Amino acid sequence: MQTIGERIRLVRKTNALTQIQLSSILGVSRSYLTNIELNKKTPPTPLIKLFCYEFNVTEKWLHTGGD
């Protein structure tokens, strides 16, 4: 089962973005994004909402992988 960090990484790679590009879109540092993708940090709700808005994914999918 994928984690939030793994799904964020999947969306980033699907959109052919580097960590630097995605971190700029989300307004966070590259190192913070790296920690999210490696599941060392849990993204806060406002960041999740921004990510979902920017990439047209649902919060449910981001949290569970389901529709």
OpenMM code with the backbone's topology and positions (N, CA, C; nanometers):
from openmm import Vec3, app, unit

residues = "MET GLN THR ILE GLY GLU ARG ILE ARG LEU VAL ARG LYS THR ASN ALA LEU THR GLN ILE GLN LEU SER SER ILE LEU GLY VAL SER ARG SER TYR LEU THR ASN ILE GLU LEU ASN LYS LYS THR PRO PRO THR PRO LEU ILE LYS LEU PHE CYS TYR GLU PHE ASN VAL THR GLU LYS TRP LEU HIS THR GLY GLY ASP".split()
positions = [
    Vec3(0.0842, -0.1188, 0.0000),
    Vec3(0.0000, 0.0000, 0.0000),
    Vec3(0.0882, 0.1244, 0.0000),
    Vec3(0.0542, 0.2194, -0.0853),
    Vec3(0.1326, 0.3421, -0.0941),
    Vec3(0.0997, 0.4378, 0.0192),
    Vec3(0.1973, 0.5201, 0.0517),
    Vec3(0.1798, 0.6239, 0.1528),
    Vec3(0.1506, 0.7570, 0.0841),
    Vec3(0.1154, 0.8587, 0.1623),
    Vec3(0.0940, 0.9928, 0.1072),
    Vec3(0.2206, 1.0394, 0.0349),
    Vec3(0.3337, 1.0195, 0.0972),
    Vec3(0.4598, 1.0611, 0.0365),
    Vec3(0.4850, 0.9935, -0.0974),
    Vec3(0.4536, 0.8658, -0.1043),
    Vec3(0.4725, 0.7918, -0.2297),
    Vec3(0.3760, 0.8411, -0.3374),
    Vec3(0.2535, 0.8750, -0.2984),
    Vec3(0.1576, 0.9255, -0.3964),
    Vec3(0.1972, 1.0660, -0.4427),
    Vec3(0.2495, 1.1488, -0.3531),
    Vec3(0.2985, 1.2805, -0.3938),
    Vec3(0.4122, 1.2644, -0.4940),
    Vec3(0.5030, 1.1737, -0.4661),
    Vec3(0.6149, 1.1482, -0.5574),
    Vec3(0.5639, 1.0978, -0.6924),
    Vec3(0.4640, 1.0097, -0.6912),
    Vec3(0.4053, 0.9586, -0.8141),
    Vec3(0.3482, 1.0728, -0.8989),
    Vec3(0.2733, 1.1619, -0.8368),
    Vec3(0.2150, 1.2750, -0.9097),
    Vec3(0.3255, 1.3654, -0.9631),
    Vec3(0.4271, 1.3886, -0.8820),
    Vec3(0.5389, 1.4735, -0.9260),
    Vec3(0.6053, 1.4125, -1.0497),
    Vec3(0.6342, 1.2848, -1.0448),
    Vec3(0.7016, 1.2198, -1.1571),
    Vec3(0.6094, 1.2104, -1.2796),
    Vec3(0.4818, 1.1844, -1.2581),
    Vec3(0.3859, 1.1788, -1.3681),
    Vec3(0.3801, 1.3122, -1.4414),
    Vec3(0.3974, 1.4201, -1.3670),
    Vec3(0.3946, 1.5541, -1.4256),
    Vec3(0.5333, 1.6024, -1.4671),
    Vec3(0.6307, 1.5132, -1.4643),
    Vec3(0.7687, 1.5424, -1.5067),
    Vec3(0.8269, 1.6635, -1.4348),
    Vec3(0.8026, 1.6695, -1.3024),
    Vec3(0.8556, 1.7791, -1.2211),
    Vec3(0.9714, 1.7304, -1.1353),
    Vec3(1.0669, 1.8168, -1.1153),
    Vec3(1.1731, 1.7885, -1.0198),
    Vec3(1.1232, 1.8243, -0.8803),
    Vec3(1.1968, 1.7811, -0.7796),
    Vec3(1.1604, 1.8202, -0.6431),
    Vec3(1.1696, 1.9724, -0.6274),
    Vec3(1.2661, 2.0330, -0.6917),
    Vec3(1.2809, 2.1786, -0.6829),
    Vec3(1.1590, 2.2481, -0.7438),
    Vec3(1.1138, 2.1997, -0.8585),
    Vec3(0.9969, 2.2602, -0.9221),
    Vec3(0.8712, 2.2437, -0.8362),
    Vec3(0.8496, 2.1235, -0.7836),
    Vec3(0.7312, 2.1007, -0.7008),
    Vec3(0.7398, 2.1793, -0.5711),
    Vec3(0.8552, 2.1838, -0.5104),
    Vec3(0.8679, 2.2593, -0.3851),
    Vec3(0.8384, 2.4072, -0.4085),
    Vec3(0.8756, 2.4595, -0.5257),
    Vec3(0.8455, 2.5985, -0.5596),
    Vec3(0.6943, 2.6190, -0.5747),
    Vec3(0.6273, 2.5267, -0.6409),
    Vec3(0.4815, 2.5351, -0.6582),
    Vec3(0.4114, 2.5341, -0.5228),
    Vec3(0.4608, 2.4499, -0.4315),
    Vec3(0.3965, 2.4344, -0.3000),
    Vec3(0.4455, 2.5348, -0.1964),
    Vec3(0.5525, 2.6053, -0.2274),
    Vec3(0.6049, 2.7044, -0.1333),
    Vec3(0.6764, 2.6440, -0.0140),
    Vec3(0.7424, 2.5310, -0.0366),
    Vec3(0.8201, 2.4665, 0.0698),
    Vec3(0.9615, 2.4436, 0.0183),
    Vec3(1.0533, 2.4100, 0.1071),
    Vec3(1.1906, 2.3834, 0.0650),
    Vec3(1.1997, 2.2445, 0.0015),
    Vec3(1.3008, 2.2252, -0.0802),
    Vec3(1.3216, 2.0953, -0.1426),
    Vec3(1.3468, 1.9886, -0.0361),
    Vec3(1.4226, 2.0238, 0.0676),
    Vec3(1.4521, 1.9253, 0.1718),
    Vec3(1.3253, 1.8841, 0.2470),
    Vec3(1.2334, 1.9788, 0.2672),
    Vec3(1.1068, 1.9458, 0.3333),
    Vec3(1.0261, 1.8509, 0.2446),
    Vec3(1.0212, 1.8800, 0.1142),
    Vec3(0.9504, 1.7929, 0.0207),
    Vec3(1.0135, 1.6534, 0.0186),
    Vec3(1.1449, 1.6478, 0.0199),
    Vec3(1.2145, 1.5190, 0.0244),
    Vec3(1.1699, 1.4396, 0.1462),
    Vec3(1.1646, 1.5053, 0.2612),
    Vec3(1.1221, 1.4369, 0.3843),
    Vec3(0.9775, 1.3883, 0.3754),
    Vec3(0.8917, 1.4631, 0.3058),
    Vec3(0.7540, 1.4175, 0.2864),
    Vec3(0.7532, 1.2943, 0.1975),
    Vec3(0.8253, 1.3003, 0.0863),
    Vec3(0.8281, 1.1868, -0.0061),
    Vec3(0.8891, 1.0621, 0.0589),
    Vec3(0.9798, 1.0802, 0.1521),
    Vec3(1.0417, 0.9670, 0.2221),
    Vec3(0.9653, 0.9269, 0.3482),
    Vec3(0.8503, 0.9903, 0.3688),
    Vec3(0.7626, 0.9623, 0.4835),
    Vec3(0.8270, 0.9932, 0.6176),
    Vec3(0.9194, 1.0882, 0.6176),
    Vec3(0.9797, 1.1331, 0.7431),
    Vec3(0.9005, 1.2483, 0.8035),
    Vec3(0.8219, 1.3157, 0.7192),
    Vec3(0.7349, 1.4247, 0.7633),
    Vec3(0.5958, 1.4005, 0.7064),
    Vec3(0.4944, 1.4396, 0.7816),
    Vec3(0.3571, 1.4345, 0.7338),
    Vec3(0.3173, 1.5734, 0.6885),
    Vec3(0.2693, 1.5862, 0.5645),
    Vec3(0.2320, 1.7202, 0.5182),
    Vec3(0.1127, 1.7735, 0.5961),
    Vec3(0.1159, 1.9023, 0.6331),
    Vec3(0.0024, 1.9605, 0.7049),
    Vec3(-0.1181, 1.9765, 0.6112),
    Vec3(-0.2350, 1.9883, 0.6685),
    Vec3(-0.3591, 1.9982, 0.5912),
    Vec3(-0.3561, 2.1078, 0.4854),
    Vec3(-0.3102, 2.2302, 0.5157),
    Vec3(-0.3094, 2.3322, 0.4100),
    Vec3(-0.2222, 2.2923, 0.2900),
    Vec3(-0.1127, 2.2247, 0.3144),
    Vec3(-0.0255, 2.1800, 0.2057),
    Vec3(-0.0931, 2.0700, 0.1243),
    Vec3(-0.1627, 1.9805, 0.1912),
    Vec3(-0.2379, 1.8754, 0.1226),
    Vec3(-0.3447, 1.9375, 0.0337),
    Vec3(-0.4173, 2.0354, 0.0874),
    Vec3(-0.5228, 2.1008, 0.0097),
    Vec3(-0.4649, 2.1711, -0.1127),
    Vec3(-0.3526, 2.2396, -0.0974),
    Vec3(-0.2882, 2.3066, -0.2097),
    Vec3(-0.2429, 2.2052, -0.3140),
    Vec3(-0.1811, 2.0980, -0.2708),
    Vec3(-0.1349, 1.9937, -0.3623),
    Vec3(-0.2523, 1.9374, -0.4420),
    Vec3(-0.3606, 1.9065, -0.3738),
    Vec3(-0.4780, 1.8505, -0.4407),
    Vec3(-0.5354, 1.9490, -0.5420),
    Vec3(-0.5398, 2.0753, -0.5061),
    Vec3(-0.5899, 2.1775, -0.5979),
    Vec3(-0.4994, 2.1901, -0.7206),
    Vec3(-0.3702, 2.1990, -0.6983),
    Vec3(-0.2752, 2.2192, -0.8081),
    Vec3(-0.2716, 2.1011, -0.9051),
    Vec3(-0.2926, 1.9795, -0.8537),
    Vec3(-0.2769, 1.8604, -0.9375),
    Vec3(-0.4066, 1.7838, -0.9596),
    Vec3(-0.5175, 1.8462, -0.9206),
    Vec3(-0.6499, 1.7902, -0.9472),
    Vec3(-0.6639, 1.6461, -0.8991),
    Vec3(-0.6235, 1.6233, -0.7755),
    Vec3(-0.6440, 1.4935, -0.7114),
    Vec3(-0.7262, 1.5172, -0.5854),
    Vec3(-0.7939, 1.4141, -0.5393),
    Vec3(-0.8761, 1.4295, -0.4196),
    Vec3(-0.7938, 1.4013, -0.2939),
    Vec3(-0.8377, 1.4606, -0.1853),
    Vec3(-0.7712, 1.4325, -0.0573),
    Vec3(-0.7860, 1.2852, -0.0217),
    Vec3(-0.9010, 1.2283, -0.0530),
    Vec3(-0.9220, 1.0866, -0.0235),
    Vec3(-0.8178, 1.0018, -0.0966),
    Vec3(-0.7946, 1.0314, -0.2271),
    Vec3(-0.6960, 0.9555, -0.3014),
    Vec3(-0.5575, 0.9737, -0.2394),
    Vec3(-0.5259, 1.0976, -0.2034),
    Vec3(-0.3929, 1.1244, -0.1482),
    Vec3(-0.3727, 1.0475, -0.0175),
    Vec3(-0.4772, 1.0394, 0.0635),
    Vec3(-0.4655, 0.9701, 0.1932),
    Vec3(-0.4731, 0.8180, 0.1797),
    Vec3(-0.5602, 0.7701, 0.0891),
    Vec3(-0.5864, 0.6253, 0.0878),
    Vec3(-0.5550, 0.5568, -0.0452),
    Vec3(-0.5430, 0.6345, -0.1512),
    Vec3(-0.5233, 0.5758, -0.2824),
    Vec3(-0.6544, 0.5385, -0.3493),
    Vec3(-0.7668, 0.5576, -0.2779),
    Vec3(-0.8978, 0.5257, -0.3340),
    Vec3(-0.9632, 0.6471, -0.3965),
    Vec3(-1.0721, 0.6219, -0.4681),
    Vec3(-1.1461, 0.7312, -0.5329),
    Vec3(-1.2075, 0.8130, -0.4280),
] * unit.nanometer
topology = app.Topology()
chain = topology.addChain("A")
for resn in residues:
    res = topology.addResidue(resn, chain)
    for name in ("N", "CA", "C"):
        topology.addAtom(name, app.Element.getBySymbol(name[0]), res)
